[in-house]
Amino acid sequence: MRILAISDEPCSKLWSGRCREALQGVDLILSAGDLPASYLSFLTCFTDAPVVYVHGNHDDRYSEAPPEGCLCADGKIVQVKGIRILGLGGSVRYRPDGINMYNEQDMAWRITCLRRKLRATGGMDILLTHAPIRGLGDEDHLSHRGFECFGPLLDRFPPAVMVHGHIHQAYTAFFQREREYHGIPVINASTSYAFDLPETPDRREPTRRGLRYMRKASSFE
């Protein structure tokens, strides 16, 4: 499966007349947050690939005007083309306001609430987050710090890949696109990046228990 991961800043090639050409061969689009809703909706007009998203810390406006034609995976497990995606949007809280910010305990509780569903569905194939893992591609400044609780989640329910955003390419001259956490590929989706879903020989077949589907289910199955 060919996946296009996007986050934080729109890609000029995608948000243009060249979009259809750029999306050829893409089976699934994953948005890791902090992108205009109009941008995600625009992409759906030029591809049959489902667009699945989580909220970034700057996506409070999604509550009033969510991306049209896209599937929100934030705080739930969704199944798209047989692939189980667990979404955990938001960043570490660095100011009092902001509905898509969490302290470490809040994010850990969100994960705890999803453990039963993860067991029911046989785990996950993709972990889609906005923030990175603490100590793996994040920064020391609170506003760009990752979550420690993502590590134990990956240990307990190892996916084929983790995709996150939040850390922009422009932040450093030493930007690193791919890392690994205990053998699990961890991809920073900043702007855009296409990759093939890694093979997982011990992958359990997904079940329908605990999963969320978009109303137009035929587009996602």
Backbone as ProteinMPNN parsed JSONL, in Angstrom:
{"seq_chain_A": "MRILAISDEPCSKLWSGRCREALQGVDLILSAGDLPASYLSFLTCFTDAPVVYVHGNHDDRYSEAPPEGCLCADGKIVQVKGIRILGLGGSVRYRPDGINMYNEQDMAWRITCLRRKLRATGGMDILLTHAPIRGLGDEDHLSHRGFECFGPLLDRFPPAVMVHGHIHQAYTAFFQREREYHGIPVINASTSYAFDLPETPDRREPTRRGLRYMRKASSFE", "coords_chain_A": {"N_chain_A": [[0.845, -1.197, 0.0], [0.61, 2.144, -0.937], [1.368, 5.058, 0.736], [0.657, 8.435, 1.471], [1.94, 10.735, 3.57], [1.178, 13.676, 5.357], [1.636, 16.92, 6.849], [1.447, 19.9, 8.897], [2.48, 21.994, 7.037], [1.101, 23.048, 3.967], [1.756, 21.376, 0.9], [3.123, 22.78, -1.943], [2.983, 21.642, -4.478], [0.906, 19.835, -4.223], [-1.259, 21.43, -3.537], [-2.354, 22.637, -5.932], [-2.724, 22.865, -9.542], [-1.354, 20.633, -10.24], [-2.02, 18.588, -8.646], [-3.532, 16.164, -9.092], [-1.808, 14.638, -10.671], [0.346, 14.394, -8.895], [-0.742, 12.765, -6.955], [-1.081, 10.305, -8.068], [-1.103, 6.791, -7.892], [-1.174, 6.735, -5.149], [-2.541, 5.208, -2.314], [-3.593, 5.789, 0.162], [-4.05, 8.597, 2.255], [-2.563, 10.23, 4.918], [-3.072, 12.579, 7.344], [-1.222, 14.3, 9.654], [-1.863, 16.494, 11.132], [-2.328, 20.078, 11.874], [-2.999, 21.375, 9.453], [-4.75, 23.264, 6.961], [-8.292, 22.9, 6.846], [-9.51, 23.237, 4.403], [-7.52, 22.554, 2.638], [-7.182, 19.762, 3.023], [-9.734, 18.945, 2.189], [-9.608, 19.781, -0.453], [-7.763, 17.957, -1.51], [-9.262, 15.613, -1.629], [-10.741, 15.905, -3.89], [-9.232, 15.151, -6.015], [-8.404, 12.566, -5.986], [-9.031, 9.068, -5.366], [-8.141, 8.025, -3.085], [-8.573, 7.466, 0.357], [-8.689, 10.057, 2.84], [-7.333, 10.396, 5.91], [-7.312, 11.802, 9.124], [-5.774, 13.411, 12.019], [-6.043, 15.747, 14.756], [-4.034, 18.654, 14.902], [-2.197, 20.786, 17.186], [-2.947, 23.308, 16.451], [-5.418, 23.098, 15.328], [-7.964, 23.775, 16.314], [-10.068, 24.971, 15.041], [-11.214, 23.006, 13.512], [-13.318, 21.932, 14.901], [-15.52, 23.472, 14.354], [-15.559, 23.657, 11.581], [-14.887, 21.043, 10.043], [-12.628, 19.094, 7.923], [-14.005, 18.384, 4.778], [-15.304, 15.358, 3.466], [-13.377, 13.728, 4.529], [-11.868, 11.436, 6.904], [-11.954, 11.361, 10.35], [-9.658, 10.229, 12.669], [-9.031, 10.723, 15.227], [-8.566, 9.914, 18.543], [-9.684, 7.423, 18.308], [-10.081, 4.155, 16.748], [-9.821, 3.431, 13.405], [-10.755, 1.635, 10.468], [-9.383, 1.257, 7.349], [-9.421, 0.214, 4.136], [-8.758, -2.319, 5.051], [-6.744, -1.74, 6.842], [-5.797, -0.978, 10.093], [-6.03, 1.941, 11.899], [-4.872, 3.869, 14.485], [-5.597, 6.879, 15.99], [-4.144, 9.672, 17.537], [-4.294, 12.758, 18.196], [-3.089, 16.167, 18.724], [-0.934, 18.145, 20.917], [1.699, 18.459, 23.408], [0.628, 20.265, 26.234], [1.212, 23.668, 26.267], [0.242, 26.117, 26.8], [-2.489, 27.741, 28.555], [-5.003, 27.754, 27.163], [-6.581, 26.089, 24.324], [-7.884, 23.389, 22.737], [-6.805, 21.107, 21.743], [-4.58, 20.219, 23.164], [-2.579, 18.525, 25.569], [-1.593, 17.378, 28.806], [0.975, 15.124, 29.979], [-0.267, 13.133, 31.551], [-2.931, 13.317, 30.751], [-2.806, 12.46, 28.052], [-1.886, 9.872, 28.44], [-4.095, 8.8, 29.706], [-5.992, 8.914, 27.647], [-4.944, 6.943, 26.007], [-5.185, 4.715, 27.688], [-7.965, 4.458, 27.73], [-8.403, 3.42, 25.237], [-7.359, 0.907, 25.16], [-8.917, -1.438, 25.492], [-10.355, -1.539, 23.096], [-8.234, -1.803, 21.345], [-7.305, -4.352, 22.005], [-9.562, -5.787, 21.245], [-9.648, -5.398, 18.488], [-7.366, -6.613, 17.699], [-5.038, -5.167, 17.755], [-3.071, -2.632, 16.078], [-2.256, -1.243, 12.866], [-1.192, 1.125, 11.998], [0.022, 3.863, 13.808], [-1.127, 7.007, 14.154], [-0.234, 10.179, 14.887], [-0.038, 13.578, 16.14], [1.988, 14.784, 17.686], [5.418, 13.807, 18.353], [7.237, 10.927, 19.742], [8.465, 11.289, 23.02], [11.773, 12.3, 23.199], [12.485, 11.228, 20.776], [13.037, 12.558, 18.061], [11.778, 14.87, 18.832], [11.755, 18.127, 20.49], [13.455, 19.992, 23.083], [12.146, 22.24, 24.042], [9.061, 23.089, 25.535], [6.806, 23.486, 23.877], [7.283, 21.923, 21.683], [7.684, 19.383, 22.524], [7.619, 15.814, 22.837], [5.424, 12.975, 23.641], [5.868, 10.831, 26.369], [4.329, 8.571, 26.88], [3.69, 7.415, 24.459], [5.665, 5.614, 23.805], [5.461, 3.186, 25.531], [2.945, 2.428, 24.525], [3.527, 1.667, 21.878], [5.203, -0.457, 22.463], [3.444, -2.29, 23.644], [1.385, -2.661, 21.755], [2.54, -3.131, 18.99], [2.74, -1.42, 15.943], [2.86, -1.459, 12.291], [3.989, 0.885, 11.456], [4.672, 4.187, 12.67], [3.331, 7.426, 12.333], [3.895, 10.858, 12.497], [3.666, 14.447, 13.114], [4.24, 17.893, 13.651], [6.966, 18.641, 14.229], [8.652, 20.691, 12.267], [10.276, 20.664, 9.046], [11.725, 22.97, 8.6], [12.683, 23.71, 11.042], [15.223, 22.852, 11.691], [18.526, 22.356, 10.395], [19.281, 19.822, 10.312], [17.267, 18.019, 9.823], [15.535, 14.98, 10.231], [13.936, 12.511, 8.539], [13.069, 9.81, 8.897], [13.014, 7.589, 11.634], [13.639, 5.063, 14.156], [11.821, 3.124, 16.51], [12.483, 0.767, 18.683], [12.686, -1.032, 16.541], [10.442, -0.332, 15.066], [9.379, 1.583, 12.375], [9.417, 5.116, 12.437], [7.931, 7.912, 11.244], [8.309, 11.239, 10.236], [5.965, 13.378, 9.07], [6.217, 15.905, 8.005], [5.227, 18.487, 5.899], [5.118, 16.804, 3.267], [5.304, 13.313, 2.496], [5.924, 10.312, 0.875], [5.474, 6.822, 1.22], [5.826, 3.225, 1.395], [3.662, 0.963, 3.021], [5.081, -0.843, 5.599], [5.818, -4.385, 5.615], [4.387, -6.742, 7.85], [4.958, -9.636, 9.194], [3.771, -11.055, 11.355], [1.286, -10.002, 11.614], [-1.984, -9.7, 12.799], [-5.207, -10.531, 11.495], [-7.517, -7.929, 10.903], [-10.435, -7.16, 12.883], [-13.955, -6.292, 13.06], [-14.741, -5.302, 15.433], [-15.056, -2.638, 17.661], [-14.287, -0.725, 15.831], [-14.327, 2.283, 13.831], [-16.189, 3.622, 11.146], [-16.423, 5.568, 8.154], [-19.39, 7.183, 6.962], [-19.834, 6.827, 4.22], [-19.029, 4.076, 3.569], [-18.162, 2.395, 1.524], [-16.122, 3.654, 0.214], [-13.969, 3.204, 1.779], [-13.387, 0.56, 2.254]], "CA_chain_A": [[0.0, 0.0, 0.0], [1.349, 3.398, -1.029], [0.79, 6.032, 1.668], [1.18, 9.796, 1.475], [1.806, 11.371, 4.881], [1.271, 15.131, 5.253], [1.41, 17.635, 8.108], [2.018, 21.189, 9.302], [2.518, 23.012, 5.985], [0.651, 22.522, 2.682], [2.749, 21.175, -0.158], [2.728, 23.62, -3.085], [2.661, 20.778, -5.619], [-0.39, 19.217, -3.985], [-2.309, 22.459, -3.514], [-2.21, 23.293, -7.221], [-3.248, 22.105, -10.66], [-0.575, 19.407, -10.417], [-2.389, 17.683, -7.556], [-3.943, 14.845, -9.565], [-0.589, 13.939, -11.094], [1.162, 14.095, -7.711], [-1.403, 11.75, -6.148], [-1.185, 9.045, -8.798], [-0.475, 5.659, -7.231], [-1.347, 6.827, -3.692], [-3.69, 4.432, -1.856], [-4.083, 6.31, 1.435], [-3.434, 9.851, 2.685], [-2.61, 10.41, 6.365], [-2.728, 13.925, 7.795], [-0.792, 14.298, 11.046], [-2.297, 17.687, 11.841], [-1.929, 21.462, 11.613], [-3.193, 21.715, 8.046], [-6.071, 23.864, 6.744], [-9.349, 21.963, 6.458], [-9.754, 23.412, 2.966], [-6.445, 21.822, 1.941], [-7.534, 18.342, 3.037], [-10.91, 18.784, 1.337], [-9.131, 19.948, -1.825], [-7.122, 16.71, -1.95], [-10.265, 14.582, -1.908], [-11.317, 16.144, -5.22], [-8.298, 14.735, -7.054], [-7.963, 11.194, -5.759], [-9.958, 8.16, -4.697], [-7.502, 7.583, -1.85], [-9.157, 8.049, 1.574], [-7.889, 10.997, 3.618], [-7.559, 10.164, 7.334], [-6.576, 12.854, 9.818], [-5.888, 13.722, 13.438], [-5.934, 17.185, 14.997], [-2.829, 19.254, 15.42], [-2.47, 21.737, 18.266], [-3.516, 24.531, 15.88], [-6.616, 22.718, 14.571], [-9.196, 23.987, 17.073], [-11.121, 25.389, 14.101], [-11.86, 21.819, 12.943], [-14.548, 21.644, 15.639], [-16.589, 24.229, 13.707], [-15.548, 23.395, 10.139], [-13.947, 19.945, 9.788], [-12.367, 18.814, 6.504], [-15.101, 17.666, 4.133], [-14.941, 14.163, 2.721], [-12.231, 13.084, 5.175], [-12.204, 10.602, 8.058], [-11.219, 11.702, 11.564], [-9.237, 9.072, 13.465], [-8.53, 11.218, 16.507], [-9.166, 9.312, 19.724], [-10.404, 6.201, 17.962], [-9.454, 3.255, 15.792], [-10.594, 3.316, 12.176], [-10.243, 0.647, 9.522], [-9.413, 1.772, 5.993], [-8.838, -0.759, 3.213], [-8.203, -3.414, 5.83], [-5.655, -1.249, 7.681], [-6.269, -0.394, 11.345], [-5.306, 3.175, 12.216], [-5.18, 4.495, 15.77], [-5.251, 8.287, 15.926], [-3.992, 10.436, 18.779], [-3.845, 14.09, 17.818], [-2.76, 17.122, 19.774], [0.448, 18.306, 21.364], [1.879, 18.73, 24.835], [0.055, 21.569, 26.585], [2.215, 24.69, 26.563], [-0.474, 27.321, 27.206], [-3.732, 27.328, 29.218], [-6.099, 27.495, 26.236], [-6.257, 25.138, 23.266], [-8.596, 22.141, 23.021], [-6.015, 19.982, 21.254], [-3.341, 20.133, 23.926], [-2.729, 17.588, 26.681], [-0.389, 17.066, 29.573], [1.364, 13.712, 29.836], [-1.263, 12.289, 32.203], [-4.125, 13.332, 29.902], [-2.58, 11.607, 26.887], [-1.809, 8.496, 28.932], [-5.476, 8.372, 29.962], [-6.604, 8.666, 26.336], [-4.462, 5.635, 25.562], [-5.809, 3.707, 28.554], [-9.361, 4.293, 27.304], [-8.444, 2.729, 23.954], [-6.723, -0.412, 25.243], [-9.897, -2.514, 25.265], [-10.62, -1.598, 21.661], [-7.039, -2.338, 20.696], [-7.315, -5.802, 22.192], [-10.682, -6.341, 20.476], [-9.348, -5.334, 17.061], [-6.118, -7.31, 17.419], [-3.927, -4.226, 17.653], [-3.152, -1.583, 15.054], [-1.249, -1.295, 11.81], [-0.573, 2.446, 11.929], [-0.251, 4.853, 14.847], [-1.091, 8.339, 13.562], [-0.255, 11.187, 15.939], [0.54, 14.868, 15.758], [3.257, 14.934, 18.403], [6.303, 12.639, 18.309], [7.574, 10.286, 21.011], [9.443, 12.062, 23.791], [13.152, 11.846, 23.044], [12.716, 10.643, 19.452], [12.675, 13.513, 17.022], [11.116, 16.065, 19.355], [12.68, 19.151, 20.959], [13.392, 20.201, 24.528], [11.182, 23.289, 24.359], [7.783, 22.478, 25.867], [5.845, 23.559, 22.776], [7.595, 20.899, 20.675], [8.077, 18.176, 23.232], [6.776, 14.655, 22.554], [4.785, 12.279, 24.759], [6.533, 9.611, 26.812], [3.393, 7.445, 26.889], [3.624, 6.77, 23.151], [6.614, 4.501, 23.793], [4.813, 1.969, 26.039], [1.869, 2.031, 23.614], [4.148, 0.935, 20.774], [5.718, -1.721, 23.0], [2.342, -3.197, 23.936], [0.634, -2.937, 20.525], [3.442, -2.647, 17.938], [2.193, -1.276, 14.596], [3.838, -1.55, 11.207], [4.651, 2.176, 11.337], [4.1, 5.35, 13.345], [3.444, 8.659, 11.558], [3.616, 12.043, 13.309], [4.036, 15.737, 12.541], [4.58, 18.845, 14.714], [8.345, 19.13, 14.102], [8.768, 21.092, 10.865], [11.592, 20.562, 8.413], [12.422, 24.254, 8.678], [13.178, 23.96, 12.392], [16.617, 22.469, 11.853], [19.254, 21.962, 9.192], [19.579, 18.396, 10.452], [15.98, 17.332, 9.851], [15.594, 13.545, 9.957], [12.598, 12.076, 8.15], [12.722, 8.498, 9.442], [13.717, 7.051, 12.783], [13.097, 3.774, 14.585], [11.599, 2.888, 17.93], [12.496, -0.68, 18.915], [12.458, -1.707, 15.275], [9.248, 0.195, 14.403], [9.665, 2.832, 11.676], [8.723, 6.315, 12.903], [8.064, 8.845, 10.124], [7.857, 12.62, 10.388], [5.232, 13.681, 7.844], [6.313, 17.337, 7.728], [4.844, 18.894, 4.543], [4.603, 15.601, 2.595], [6.271, 12.229, 2.324], [5.277, 9.084, 0.412], [6.189, 5.6, 1.582], [5.046, 1.994, 1.319], [3.391, 0.383, 4.33], [5.977, -1.985, 5.83], [5.232, -5.702, 5.836], [4.447, -7.24, 9.222], [4.636, -11.056, 9.059], [2.952, -11.572, 12.443], [0.098, -9.158, 11.702], [-3.275, -10.362, 12.954], [-6.252, -9.996, 10.643], [-8.386, -7.004, 11.642], [-11.837, -7.49, 13.086], [-14.804, -5.106, 13.016], [-15.093, -4.885, 16.781], [-14.412, -1.425, 18.17], [-13.795, 0.123, 14.767], [-15.189, 3.35, 13.341], [-16.204, 3.737, 9.701], [-17.089, 6.734, 7.614], [-20.713, 6.81, 6.473], [-19.66, 6.283, 2.88], [-18.084, 3.003, 3.877], [-17.638, 1.755, 0.327], [-14.902, 4.336, -0.179], [-12.888, 2.931, 2.719], [-13.275, -0.855, 2.495]], "C_chain_A": [[0.881, 1.248, 0.0], [0.636, 4.454, -0.199], [1.459, 7.382, 1.482], [0.89, 10.398, 2.842], [2.033, 12.87, 4.724], [1.064, 15.743, 6.633], [1.996, 19.032, 8.055], [2.053, 22.286, 8.24], [2.037, 22.395, 4.677], [1.803, 22.413, 1.684], [2.279, 21.93, -1.399], [2.346, 22.782, -4.3], [1.288, 20.151, -5.467], [-1.521, 20.239, -4.019], [-2.197, 23.306, -4.781], [-2.84, 22.426, -8.299], [-2.5, 20.82, -10.917], [-0.963, 18.325, -9.418], [-2.716, 16.275, -8.056], [-2.731, 14.012, -9.979], [0.235, 13.508, -9.886], [0.579, 12.955, -6.886], [-1.573, 10.408, -6.868], [-0.436, 7.937, -8.051], [-0.61, 5.672, -5.723], [-2.637, 6.114, -3.297], [-4.353, 5.018, -0.612], [-3.331, 7.584, 1.773], [-3.642, 9.998, 4.186], [-2.179, 11.826, 6.709], [-2.435, 13.901, 9.292], [-1.018, 15.644, 11.725], [-1.69, 19.001, 11.403], [-1.943, 21.804, 10.128], [-4.587, 22.317, 7.875], [-7.092, 22.805, 6.319], [-9.612, 22.047, 4.962], [-8.716, 22.666, 2.13], [-6.764, 20.338, 1.889], [-8.736, 18.077, 2.138], [-10.54, 18.895, -0.141], [-8.542, 18.639, -2.354], [-8.143, 15.646, -2.329], [-10.88, 14.741, -3.301], [-10.451, 15.573, -6.34], [-7.786, 13.312, -6.88], [-9.092, 10.378, -5.143], [-9.372, 7.659, -3.384], [-8.188, 8.231, -0.656], [-8.174, 9.0, 2.26], [-8.278, 10.832, 5.089], [-6.715, 11.177, 8.113], [-6.739, 12.787, 11.333], [-5.703, 15.229, 13.582], [-4.515, 17.55, 15.434], [-3.18, 20.245, 16.516], [-3.048, 23.057, 17.756], [-4.83, 24.266, 15.14], [-7.91, 22.859, 15.369], [-10.367, 24.345, 16.152], [-11.826, 24.198, 13.463], [-13.185, 21.517, 13.65], [-15.753, 22.356, 15.025], [-16.7, 23.898, 12.22], [-14.522, 22.31, 9.831], [-13.712, 19.752, 8.294], [-13.484, 17.962, 5.905], [-14.57, 16.457, 3.366], [-13.783, 13.388, 3.308], [-12.697, 12.331, 6.429], [-11.329, 10.969, 9.244], [-10.923, 10.439, 12.355], [-8.825, 9.471, 14.868], [-9.289, 10.601, 17.679], [-9.934, 8.047, 19.45], [-9.556, 5.324, 17.046], [-10.368, 3.183, 14.58], [-9.948, 2.269, 11.28], [-10.455, 1.165, 8.111], [-8.691, 0.781, 5.09], [-8.143, -1.891, 3.955], [-7.075, -3.034, 6.759], [-6.251, -0.565, 8.906], [-5.395, 0.793, 11.731], [-5.797, 3.702, 13.556], [-4.699, 5.933, 15.722], [-5.201, 8.946, 17.286], [-3.415, 11.809, 18.429], [-3.477, 14.938, 19.017], [-1.295, 17.127, 20.167], [0.498, 18.391, 22.884], [1.349, 20.13, 25.131], [1.172, 22.544, 26.975], [1.593, 26.059, 26.824], [-1.832, 26.889, 27.76], [-4.869, 26.991, 28.263], [-5.648, 26.503, 25.164], [-6.886, 23.785, 23.544], [-7.823, 20.914, 22.564], [-4.625, 19.962, 21.866], [-3.586, 19.29, 25.169], [-1.44, 17.555, 27.499], [-0.129, 15.567, 29.455], [0.308, 12.778, 30.416], [-2.546, 12.199, 31.37], [-3.962, 12.393, 28.708], [-2.503, 10.142, 27.302], [-3.219, 7.949, 29.204], [-6.222, 8.1, 28.656], [-6.199, 7.277, 25.824], [-5.102, 4.522, 26.377], [-7.247, 3.422, 28.114], [-9.485, 3.526, 25.995], [-7.89, 1.31, 24.019], [-7.699, -1.551, 24.978], [-10.198, -2.658, 23.781], [-9.421, -2.15, 20.9], [-6.964, -3.855, 20.836], [-8.403, -6.442, 21.337], [-10.386, -6.39, 18.984], [-8.057, -6.053, 16.695], [-4.936, -6.394, 17.231], [-4.162, -3.195, 16.569], [-2.049, -1.803, 14.03], [-0.496, 0.025, 11.687], [-0.967, 3.238, 13.164], [-0.051, 6.216, 14.216], [-1.255, 9.369, 14.671], [0.165, 12.538, 15.363], [1.916, 15.014, 16.4], [4.113, 13.674, 18.257], [6.419, 11.973, 19.675], [8.593, 11.175, 21.729], [10.833, 11.449, 23.618], [13.464, 11.233, 21.692], [12.199, 11.605, 18.383], [11.914, 14.722, 17.512], [12.166, 17.091, 19.751], [12.496, 19.36, 22.45], [12.365, 21.261, 24.922], [9.798, 22.667, 24.519], [6.823, 22.446, 24.682], [6.094, 22.508, 21.702], [8.13, 19.627, 21.318], [7.116, 17.043, 22.882], [6.201, 14.043, 23.818], [5.521, 10.982, 25.098], [5.622, 8.39, 26.69], [3.229, 6.784, 25.526], [4.553, 5.553, 23.085], [6.003, 3.206, 24.31], [3.658, 1.488, 25.163], [2.425, 1.216, 22.452], [4.703, -0.408, 21.237], [4.596, -2.745, 23.169], [1.576, -3.597, 22.683], [1.456, -2.458, 19.325], [2.769, -2.583, 16.562], [3.266, -1.518, 13.54], [4.633, -0.247, 11.102], [3.928, 3.194, 12.21], [4.353, 6.57, 12.481], [3.068, 9.829, 12.468], [3.991, 13.296, 12.543], [4.664, 16.609, 13.613], [5.982, 19.427, 14.615], [8.606, 19.421, 12.627], [10.187, 20.884, 10.338], [12.411, 21.834, 8.613], [13.034, 24.525, 10.051], [14.677, 23.696, 12.544], [17.241, 22.116, 10.514], [19.551, 20.47, 9.196], [18.285, 17.587, 10.565], [16.144, 15.864, 9.449], [14.173, 13.04, 9.722], [12.178, 10.783, 8.844], [13.628, 8.14, 10.616], [13.148, 5.682, 13.097], [12.902, 3.773, 16.09], [11.466, 1.386, 18.115], [12.119, -1.449, 17.652], [11.248, -1.231, 14.504], [9.614, 1.49, 13.68], [8.797, 3.975, 12.218], [8.99, 7.414, 11.883], [7.509, 10.212, 10.491], [7.245, 13.052, 9.058], [5.385, 15.115, 7.372], [6.188, 17.662, 6.241], [4.272, 17.703, 3.773], [5.712, 14.577, 2.425], [5.519, 10.961, 1.95], [6.138, 7.88, 0.782], [5.251, 4.412, 1.411], [4.874, 1.418, 2.71], [4.285, -0.835, 4.535], [5.214, -3.285, 6.041], [5.396, -6.082, 7.306], [4.02, -8.704, 9.208], [3.693, -11.592, 10.125], [1.655, -10.782, 12.619], [-1.172, -9.994, 11.793], [-4.298, -9.72, 12.03], [-7.168, -9.088, 11.458], [-9.787, -7.562, 11.799], [-12.632, -6.194, 13.024], [-15.153, -4.601, 14.409], [-14.325, -3.626, 17.169], [-13.936, -0.467, 17.11], [-14.82, 1.184, 14.382], [-15.069, 3.426, 11.822], [-16.842, 5.064, 9.311], [-18.432, 6.287, 7.038], [-20.66, 6.236, 5.072], [-18.637, 5.154, 2.96], [-17.468, 2.39, 2.653], [-16.345, 2.392, -0.15], [-13.714, 3.921, 0.664], [-12.69, 1.434, 2.945], [-12.667, -1.563, 1.284]], "O_chain_A": [[1.78, 1.389, 0.829], [-0.55, 4.716, -0.399], [2.68, 7.467, 1.352], [-0.27, 10.552, 3.226], [2.966, 13.292, 4.041], [0.397, 15.157, 7.485], [2.912, 19.315, 7.283], [1.681, 23.422, 8.536], [2.51, 21.322, 4.302], [2.699, 23.256, 1.645], [1.151, 21.734, -1.853], [1.472, 23.177, -5.071], [0.579, 19.953, -6.454], [-2.62, 19.935, -4.483], [-1.978, 24.516, -4.722], [-3.421, 21.381, -8.006], [-2.94, 19.994, -11.716], [-0.323, 17.277, -9.346], [-2.225, 15.295, -7.496], [-2.648, 12.823, -9.67], [0.761, 12.396, -9.851], [1.315, 12.253, -6.193], [-2.158, 9.479, -6.311], [0.708, 8.116, -7.633], [-0.203, 4.713, -5.067], [-3.697, 6.374, -3.867], [-5.533, 4.774, -0.36], [-2.114, 7.654, 1.601], [-4.769, 9.902, 4.671], [-1.057, 12.231, 6.406], [-3.289, 13.529, 10.096], [-0.435, 15.914, 12.775], [-0.696, 19.049, 10.678], [-1.022, 22.437, 9.614], [-5.516, 21.918, 8.577], [-6.78, 21.92, 5.523], [-9.904, 21.036, 4.325], [-9.018, 22.202, 1.03], [-6.637, 19.713, 0.836], [-8.755, 17.09, 1.403], [-11.096, 18.185, -0.98], [-8.787, 18.257, -3.498], [-7.912, 14.864, -3.252], [-11.475, 13.8, -3.825], [-10.887, 15.515, -7.49], [-6.84, 12.901, -7.552], [-9.987, 10.916, -4.49], [-10.044, 6.939, -2.645], [-8.372, 9.449, -0.654], [-6.967, 8.763, 2.253], [-9.42, 11.096, 5.466], [-5.542, 11.385, 7.8], [-7.687, 12.203, 11.857], [-5.264, 15.903, 12.651], [-3.888, 16.847, 16.226], [-4.359, 20.512, 16.747], [-3.582, 23.841, 18.541], [-5.302, 25.129, 14.399], [-8.863, 22.122, 15.117], [-11.52, 24.049, 16.462], [-12.923, 24.352, 12.925], [-14.077, 20.91, 13.057], [-16.884, 21.889, 15.162], [-17.799, 23.863, 11.666], [-13.408, 22.616, 9.404], [-14.519, 20.202, 7.481], [-13.858, 16.935, 6.471], [-13.531, 16.524, 2.708], [-13.255, 12.482, 2.663], [-13.791, 12.573, 6.94], [-10.103, 10.898, 9.16], [-11.83, 9.671, 12.673], [-8.319, 8.641, 15.623], [-10.506, 10.749, 17.789], [-10.754, 7.631, 20.268], [-8.463, 5.705, 16.628], [-11.559, 2.905, 14.715], [-8.738, 2.051, 11.335], [-11.581, 1.477, 7.722], [-7.496, 0.536, 5.257], [-7.082, -2.362, 3.546], [-6.495, -3.905, 7.407], [-7.102, 0.315, 8.782], [-4.179, 0.665, 11.872], [-6.988, 3.951, 13.738], [-3.527, 6.188, 15.445], [-6.117, 8.792, 18.094], [-2.199, 11.989, 18.376], [-3.541, 14.495, 20.164], [-0.526, 16.238, 19.801], [-0.535, 18.394, 23.554], [1.592, 21.067, 24.371], [1.961, 22.282, 27.882], [2.303, 27.041, 27.042], [-2.286, 25.782, 27.468], [-5.623, 26.05, 28.51], [-4.478, 26.126, 25.107], [-6.478, 23.096, 24.479], [-8.151, 19.795, 22.958], [-3.629, 19.723, 21.183], [-4.669, 19.333, 25.752], [-0.342, 17.686, 26.958], [-0.94, 14.834, 28.887], [0.02, 11.735, 29.829], [-3.17, 11.14, 31.292], [-4.868, 11.623, 28.39], [-3.001, 9.268, 26.592], [-3.492, 6.774, 28.957], [-7.002, 7.151, 28.577], [-7.02, 6.541, 25.279], [-5.516, 3.503, 25.825], [-7.687, 2.273, 28.126], [-10.565, 3.03, 25.674], [-7.948, 0.584, 23.027], [-7.349, -2.525, 24.312], [-10.286, -3.774, 23.267], [-9.582, -2.88, 19.922], [-6.601, -4.555, 19.89], [-8.198, -7.514, 20.768], [-10.819, -7.311, 18.291], [-7.685, -6.105, 15.523], [-3.937, -6.78, 16.623], [-5.299, -2.917, 16.188], [-1.046, -2.464, 14.301], [0.679, 0.051, 11.321], [-2.141, 3.287, 13.531], [1.054, 6.553, 13.791], [-2.3, 9.425, 15.32], [0.66, 12.621, 14.239], [2.892, 15.333, 15.721], [3.576, 12.585, 18.056], [5.784, 12.396, 20.641], [9.48, 11.745, 21.094], [11.044, 10.259, 23.854], [14.58, 10.764, 21.469], [11.082, 11.473, 17.881], [11.446, 15.526, 16.705], [13.336, 16.952, 19.394], [11.485, 18.946, 23.016], [11.782, 21.193, 26.004], [9.406, 21.811, 23.725], [6.098, 21.467, 24.507], [5.208, 22.23, 20.893], [8.924, 18.896, 20.725], [5.93, 17.283, 22.655], [6.45, 14.522, 24.924], [5.764, 10.146, 24.228], [6.102, 7.288, 26.424], [2.676, 5.687, 25.447], [4.259, 4.58, 22.392], [6.021, 2.205, 23.593], [3.413, 0.286, 25.064], [1.855, 0.189, 22.084], [4.675, -1.385, 20.489], [4.778, -3.926, 22.873], [1.16, -4.749, 22.556], [1.091, -1.462, 18.701], [2.279, -3.6, 16.072], [4.431, -1.751, 13.863], [5.8, -0.257, 10.711], [2.728, 3.079, 12.457], [5.45, 6.744, 11.952], [2.034, 9.789, 13.135], [4.564, 13.222, 11.456], [5.505, 16.153, 14.387], [6.167, 20.611, 14.896], [8.764, 18.497, 11.83], [11.16, 20.925, 11.091], [13.631, 21.783, 8.773], [13.815, 25.463, 10.209], [15.321, 24.257, 13.431], [16.561, 21.633, 9.609], [20.018, 19.92, 8.199], [18.215, 16.603, 11.302], [16.804, 15.549, 8.459], [13.317, 13.132, 10.602], [11.05, 10.676, 9.325], [14.839, 8.362, 10.585], [12.271, 5.193, 12.385], [13.698, 4.336, 16.842], [10.45, 0.799, 17.745], [11.332, -2.394, 17.695], [11.033, -1.681, 13.379], [10.115, 2.416, 14.317], [7.595, 3.812, 12.427], [10.139, 7.808, 11.676], [6.39, 10.332, 10.989], [7.933, 13.087, 8.038], [4.727, 15.505, 6.408], [6.962, 17.163, 5.424], [3.053, 17.6, 3.636], [6.882, 14.913, 2.239], [4.574, 10.576, 2.639], [7.364, 7.914, 0.672], [4.036, 4.577, 1.296], [5.822, 1.383, 3.494], [4.252, -1.765, 3.729], [4.106, -3.289, 6.577], [6.417, -5.781, 7.925], [2.822, -8.986, 9.211], [2.894, -12.487, 9.846], [1.001, -10.884, 13.657], [-1.406, -10.88, 10.971], [-4.266, -8.51, 11.804], [-7.553, -9.433, 12.575], [-10.266, -8.331, 10.966], [-12.049, -5.113, 12.944], [-15.804, -3.565, 14.54], [-13.105, -3.558, 17.024], [-13.253, 0.509, 17.423], [-16.022, 1.008, 14.581], [-13.972, 3.308, 11.276], [-17.68, 5.608, 10.029], [-18.585, 5.124, 6.665], [-21.357, 5.269, 4.765], [-17.516, 5.281, 2.469], [-16.341, 1.901, 2.722], [-15.554, 1.75, -0.841], [-12.574, 4.237, 0.325], [-11.866, 1.07, 3.785], [-12.492, -2.782, 1.304]]}, "name": "protein", "num_of_chains": 1, "seq": "MRILAISDEPCSKLWSGRCREALQGVDLILSAGDLPASYLSFLTCFTDAPVVYVHGNHDDRYSEAPPEGCLCADGKIVQVKGIRILGLGGSVRYRPDGINMYNEQDMAWRITCLRRKLRATGGMDILLTHAPIRGLGDEDHLSHRGFECFGPLLDRFPPAVMVHGHIHQAYTAFFQREREYHGIPVINASTSYAFDLPETPDRREPTRRGLRYMRKASSFE"}
